Each structure stands twice: as C-alpha cells, then as structure tokens.
Amino acid sequence: MQTYLSAIRNHVCAECSFAVHGGDNQFFYCSMADEMECAIKRHLDTVVRVVGAVERPTAEKCLVDLRAFVCAGCDEFHCGQCPLTGIGSCTLDSQFSNVVEAIIDVSEHSECLETSK
C-alpha cells in the first residue's frame, strides 16, 4: 500500500483543495490533518481493490463500485447520502479520477517490472 500512497501523494495531494503550497507553488503539506483524516488515506486499501477488480479501469467505470464498497461503509455516509461530497470536503470524491490514475500507474508499473524479470 505504501507504493500507492506515495504515488497519490505525488500526483493527487498537490491538486487537492486541502493542499498548502509553499514557495514556487510546490506542495508543502495537507491541511486536512488538522481537521480530520483524509478519505483517500483512510479507504486506500478498499479503493485499490475496487480499481483492481475493474477491467480496463477508468474513474467512470469504478464510481459505482466506489459508492457501493467505500462510501456505503464510511462513517460519514448516512441515509444513502454523504454530507461531505456536496461541499467538496470528501477528498476521495473530489479527487477520485486522479486517485484512479495514480493506482493504474502503479499497477501498470508493477506489471511491467514483473514481466521483465
């Protein structure tokens, strides 16, 4: 999971609304740590499984499974709705296409390494 988390930090976190940028607009740190745990980090293992289970994954193809397996099990999800998605505070929802791309990149890179051995 660490490889996926590193890829997400490199490719997703800088685009997130909770990112704090330093000099030269470089990603400095995540301000969400001050408020709550990031949904991407909290649900990463399930998200990786969801994306990995979809043939030729895209964010659109994975979205239904995300809602069924991740959102439905989230502490924030009540009565079939998530109050965080409507206000842009669910990092997993707002950055899902970037998360899927990062997971695909890691998976494809891992497959390339396996086939080259």
N, C-alpha and C positions, 0 to 999 in steps of 0.2 A: 504494500500500500504506500510505502514511503516514496517510491518512484512516481506513482500517480500524484501524490500530494505535492511533490517537488515540481512536477510539470504544471499542476494547477497554480501553484504559487508564481511560477514564471510566466504563465500565459493568461491566467484568469484574474488573479488578485489585482493586478495593476489596472484593470478595466472596471473593477467593482466600485460602486458608489461609496463604499466604506474605506477605500484606499486613501492613505495620506501620502502625498508625494513630496519628496524633498527637492534639492537642487536639480536643475536640468529636467524637472518633471519626472524623475525616476521614482518608482515605487519605493516607499520608505517603510511603512508598516500598515497594519489593518486596525482601524479604529473600532471595529466590531468587538474586539477582545475586551474593550472597556464596557460594552453593553450586554452582550450575550455571545453564545457560541455560534460560530458560522455554520449554517446548514450544510454547506458543501463538506466541510471537515467532519461534522457530526454523522453524516449519512454516506460518506465516501465509499465504504465497502459495499453497501447496497447499490449505490449508483454504478459502481464499476461492474457489478454483476448484471444489473439491468442492461447497461450498454453492451456488455459482452455477450448477452443472450440474443441480441438482435442481429440478424443477418444484414450485412452492409449498413451499419447503424448511421442514422442521422438524428439530429435533435427531434425532428418531427416524428420519426418512427419510434423513438424512445419515450416520448412525452406521455403516452397513455400508461406505459408501464411505470414511469416515474410517479405518476399520480397514484397508481394502484399500490405500489410496493414501498414507496418512500413517503409521499405526502400523507397517505392514509395512516401510516404508523407514527407520524410526527406528533410531538406533544402540542404543537400549535394548531393542529388540524381539528376543528370541531364542527359537528353537524354538516359534514360534507364541504366545508369551506375553510380556507386559510386566511386569517386576517392580515397576515404579513405580505401576501402576494399583491394585494390591492394597493398597498402603499410602497411597494418596491423594497421591502425590508427582508424578503427571503432571498438570500444570495443564490441559492440553488435555482430558484425560479428565474431570477433576473439574469443569471449568467449561464443558464443551462446549455445553450448552444456552444459556448466557449468551453464548458466543462466536458461536453461530449467530444469536441475536437481534441482536447488535451488527452482524454482517455484513449481515443482512437490512435493518436500519435504515439503514445507509449506502447500500446498493444501492437501496432504495426512495427515499431522499432524492435520490440521484444521478439516478434515472429521472425524478423529479418536476422536477428542475432542467432536464434535457434536454427534456422535453415542454413546459416553459413558455417555452423560447426561441423 
